[in-house]
């Protein structure tokens, strides 16, 4: 998507503090962190939100879930973290590109 900020980060056309990458996903620090560790795990392919993830591609869904775990391990927070995705504007989604917030630390959003 030409004007999608997360697509631009994926294409390295916009800067980001990248902490993890694999064939499906890129993870980078949130520009406005709500916790001591606040990373966004973003699909490289543009989906608007979780509802657009294709139901037939269970392998992709599984790889995303397991990759989030790997990101937590890489960040050293595997012992305690929270994963959240906002699905749609009504849920507070601001960037319409599928992403998962990985939050960890003593104080983070409920
Ligand atoms: P959401 O409400 O789930 O769509 O959250 C979007 C998050 O993305 C929000 O916490 C701020 C973050 N964000 C927005 N634009 C940028 C950006 O250009 N770079 C980075 N690193 N984070 C961004």
py3Dmol code that shows the C-alpha trace and the ligand (Angstrom):
import py3Dmol

protein = """\
ATOM      1  CA  UNK A   1       0.000   0.000   0.000  1.00  0.00           C
ATOM      2  CA  UNK A   2       1.637   3.211  -1.188  1.00  0.00           C
ATOM      3  CA  UNK A   3       0.653   5.525   1.647  1.00  0.00           C
ATOM      4  CA  UNK A   4       0.676   3.069   4.527  1.00  0.00           C
ATOM      5  CA  UNK A   5       3.330   4.063   7.088  1.00  0.00           C
ATOM      6  CA  UNK A   6       3.922   0.471   8.183  1.00  0.00           C
ATOM      7  CA  UNK A   7       4.326  -0.648   4.553  1.00  0.00           C
ATOM      8  CA  UNK A   8       6.876   2.138   4.163  1.00  0.00           C
ATOM      9  CA  UNK A   9       8.774   0.873   7.219  1.00  0.00           C
ATOM     10  CA  UNK A  10       8.643  -2.676   5.819  1.00  0.00           C
ATOM     11  CA  UNK A  11      10.081  -1.395   2.518  1.00  0.00           C
ATOM     12  CA  UNK A  12      12.751   0.571   4.465  1.00  0.00           C
ATOM     13  CA  UNK A  13      11.364   3.825   3.066  1.00  0.00           C
ATOM     14  CA  UNK A  14      10.678   5.159   6.580  1.00  0.00           C
ATOM     15  CA  UNK A  15      12.865   4.786   9.673  1.00  0.00           C
ATOM     16  CA  UNK A  16      12.142   2.485  12.581  1.00  0.00           C
ATOM     17  CA  UNK A  17      13.980   0.914  15.505  1.00  0.00           C
ATOM     18  CA  UNK A  18      13.777  -2.650  14.235  1.00  0.00           C
ATOM     19  CA  UNK A  19      14.244  -5.435  16.788  1.00  0.00           C
ATOM     20  CA  UNK A  20      13.293  -8.525  14.771  1.00  0.00           C
ATOM     21  CA  UNK A  21      12.604  -9.614  11.220  1.00  0.00           C
ATOM     22  CA  UNK A  22      11.651 -12.792   9.412  1.00  0.00           C
ATOM     23  CA  UNK A  23       9.995 -13.624   6.099  1.00  0.00           C
ATOM     24  CA  UNK A  24       6.500 -12.737   7.350  1.00  0.00           C
ATOM     25  CA  UNK A  25       7.006 -10.062   9.969  1.00  0.00           C
ATOM     26  CA  UNK A  26       8.897  -7.007  11.078  1.00  0.00           C
ATOM     27  CA  UNK A  27       9.007  -5.908  14.720  1.00  0.00           C
ATOM     28  CA  UNK A  28       9.999  -2.389  15.747  1.00  0.00           C
ATOM     29  CA  UNK A  29       9.653  -0.140  18.768  1.00  0.00           C
ATOM     30  CA  UNK A  30       6.466   1.905  19.033  1.00  0.00           C
ATOM     31  CA  UNK A  31       7.030   5.615  18.432  1.00  0.00           C
ATOM     32  CA  UNK A  32       4.831   6.433  21.428  1.00  0.00           C
ATOM     33  CA  UNK A  33       5.582   3.676  23.956  1.00  0.00           C
ATOM     34  CA  UNK A  34       2.957   2.856  26.570  1.00  0.00           C
ATOM     35  CA  UNK A  35       5.226   0.480  28.490  1.00  0.00           C
ATOM     36  CA  UNK A  36       8.965   0.061  29.185  1.00  0.00           C
ATOM     37  CA  UNK A  37       8.959  -2.456  26.335  1.00  0.00           C
ATOM     38  CA  UNK A  38       6.465  -1.616  23.597  1.00  0.00           C
ATOM     39  CA  UNK A  39       7.102  -3.236  20.257  1.00  0.00           C
ATOM     40  CA  UNK A  40       4.842  -3.502  17.226  1.00  0.00           C
ATOM     41  CA  UNK A  41       4.877  -6.813  15.401  1.00  0.00           C
ATOM     42  CA  UNK A  42       3.754  -6.009  11.858  1.00  0.00           C
ATOM     43  CA  UNK A  43       2.933  -8.303   8.955  1.00  0.00           C
ATOM     44  CA  UNK A  44       5.058  -7.594   5.897  1.00  0.00           C
ATOM     45  CA  UNK A  45       2.032  -8.141   3.714  1.00  0.00           C
ATOM     46  CA  UNK A  46      -0.612  -5.455   4.041  1.00  0.00           C
ATOM     47  CA  UNK A  47      -3.790  -6.577   5.778  1.00  0.00           C
ATOM     48  CA  UNK A  48      -6.003  -3.900   7.283  1.00  0.00           C
ATOM     49  CA  UNK A  49      -6.497  -5.842  10.509  1.00  0.00           C
ATOM     50  CA  UNK A  50      -6.975  -9.331  11.904  1.00  0.00           C
ATOM     51  CA  UNK A  51     -10.311  -9.783  10.119  1.00  0.00           C
ATOM     52  CA  UNK A  52      -8.473  -9.615   6.784  1.00  0.00           C
ATOM     53  CA  UNK A  53      -6.057 -12.406   7.630  1.00  0.00           C
ATOM     54  CA  UNK A  54      -7.000 -15.168   5.180  1.00  0.00           C
ATOM     55  CA  UNK A  55      -8.746 -18.070   6.886  1.00  0.00           C
ATOM     56  CA  UNK A  56      -7.192 -20.555   4.440  1.00  0.00           C
ATOM     57  CA  UNK A  57      -3.642 -19.621   5.432  1.00  0.00           C
ATOM     58  CA  UNK A  58      -3.398 -21.304   8.805  1.00  0.00           C
ATOM     59  CA  UNK A  59       0.345 -21.604   8.398  1.00  0.00           C
ATOM     60  CA  UNK A  60       0.736 -17.835   8.222  1.00  0.00           C
ATOM     61  CA  UNK A  61      -1.511 -17.398  11.273  1.00  0.00           C
ATOM     62  CA  UNK A  62       0.576 -19.950  13.166  1.00  0.00           C
ATOM     63  CA  UNK A  63       3.862 -18.406  12.097  1.00  0.00           C
ATOM     64  CA  UNK A  64       2.673 -14.982  13.265  1.00  0.00           C
ATOM     65  CA  UNK A  65       1.747 -16.330  16.697  1.00  0.00           C
ATOM     66  CA  UNK A  66       5.019 -18.202  17.132  1.00  0.00           C
ATOM     67  CA  UNK A  67       7.025 -15.241  15.864  1.00  0.00           C
ATOM     68  CA  UNK A  68       5.521 -12.988  18.527  1.00  0.00           C
ATOM     69  CA  UNK A  69       6.868 -15.468  21.063  1.00  0.00           C
ATOM     70  CA  UNK A  70      10.288 -15.264  19.410  1.00  0.00           C
ATOM     71  CA  UNK A  71      10.228 -11.467  19.558  1.00  0.00           C
ATOM     72  CA  UNK A  72       9.481 -11.639  23.294  1.00  0.00           C
ATOM     73  CA  UNK A  73      12.389 -14.042  23.757  1.00  0.00           C
ATOM     74  CA  UNK A  74      14.717 -11.812  21.776  1.00  0.00           C
ATOM     75  CA  UNK A  75      13.705  -8.799  23.858  1.00  0.00           C
ATOM     76  CA  UNK A  76      14.304 -10.750  27.089  1.00  0.00           C
ATOM     77  CA  UNK A  77      10.715 -10.400  28.286  1.00  0.00           C
ATOM     78  CA  UNK A  78       9.519 -13.950  27.677  1.00  0.00           C
ATOM     79  CA  UNK A  79       8.679 -14.311  31.360  1.00  0.00           C
ATOM     80  CA  UNK A  80       5.871 -11.766  31.213  1.00  0.00           C
ATOM     81  CA  UNK A  81       4.343  -9.800  28.402  1.00  0.00           C
ATOM     82  CA  UNK A  82       1.024  -8.838  26.893  1.00  0.00           C
ATOM     83  CA  UNK A  83      -0.062  -9.033  23.247  1.00  0.00           C
ATOM     84  CA  UNK A  84      -2.854  -6.864  21.908  1.00  0.00           C
ATOM     85  CA  UNK A  85      -4.279  -6.063  18.493  1.00  0.00           C
ATOM     86  CA  UNK A  86      -6.832  -3.364  17.750  1.00  0.00           C
ATOM     87  CA  UNK A  87      -9.192  -4.615  15.067  1.00  0.00           C
ATOM     88  CA  UNK A  88     -10.837  -1.640  13.403  1.00  0.00           C
ATOM     89  CA  UNK A  89     -11.349   2.015  14.218  1.00  0.00           C
ATOM     90  CA  UNK A  90     -14.075   1.211  16.733  1.00  0.00           C
ATOM     91  CA  UNK A  91     -11.457  -0.681  18.742  1.00  0.00           C
ATOM     92  CA  UNK A  92      -9.039   2.251  18.596  1.00  0.00           C
ATOM     93  CA  UNK A  93      -6.976   1.142  15.616  1.00  0.00           C
ATOM     94  CA  UNK A  94      -5.157   4.170  14.246  1.00  0.00           C
ATOM     95  CA  UNK A  95      -2.796   2.578  11.713  1.00  0.00           C
ATOM     96  CA  UNK A  96      -4.834   0.391   9.329  1.00  0.00           C
ATOM     97  CA  UNK A  97      -2.156  -2.268   8.841  1.00  0.00           C
ATOM     98  CA  UNK A  98      -2.304  -5.474  10.871  1.00  0.00           C
ATOM     99  CA  UNK A  99      -0.025  -5.259  13.901  1.00  0.00           C
ATOM    100  CA  UNK A 100       0.299  -6.670  17.378  1.00  0.00           C
ATOM    101  CA  UNK A 101       1.383  -4.591  20.351  1.00  0.00           C
ATOM    102  CA  UNK A 102       3.843  -6.475  22.550  1.00  0.00           C
ATOM    103  CA  UNK A 103       3.942  -4.788  25.954  1.00  0.00           C
ATOM    104  CA  UNK A 104       6.118  -5.639  28.909  1.00  0.00           C
ATOM    105  CA  UNK A 105       7.444  -4.007  32.016  1.00  0.00           C
ATOM    106  CA  UNK A 106       6.230  -3.095  35.460  1.00  0.00           C
ATOM    107  CA  UNK A 107       3.582  -0.685  34.221  1.00  0.00           C
ATOM    108  CA  UNK A 108       1.689  -1.222  31.025  1.00  0.00           C
ATOM    109  CA  UNK A 109      -1.809  -0.692  29.725  1.00  0.00           C
ATOM    110  CA  UNK A 110      -4.479  -3.179  30.800  1.00  0.00           C
TER     111      UNK A 110
END
"""
ligand_1 = """\
23
LIG
P -3.102 1.221 16.842
O -3.957 2.138 17.657
O -3.237 -0.206 17.296
O -3.307 1.401 15.362
O -1.617 1.623 17.205
C -0.739 2.208 16.303
C 0.578 2.397 17.009
O 1.559 2.690 16.045
C 0.610 3.526 18.025
O 0.958 2.975 19.305
C 1.698 4.466 17.549
C 2.462 3.630 16.548
N 2.960 4.345 15.403
C 2.257 5.142 14.557
N 3.037 5.614 13.573
C 4.284 5.101 13.821
C 5.521 5.220 13.133
O 5.673 5.892 12.112
N 6.583 4.553 13.678
C 6.467 3.794 14.803
N 7.569 3.179 15.256
N 5.293 3.641 15.454
C 4.218 4.292 14.969
"""
view = py3Dmol.view(width=600, height=400)
view.addModel(protein, "pdb")
view.setStyle({"model": 0}, {"cartoon": {"style": "trace"}})
view.addModel(ligand_1, "xyz")
view.setStyle({"model": 1}, {"stick": {}})
view.zoomTo()
view.show()
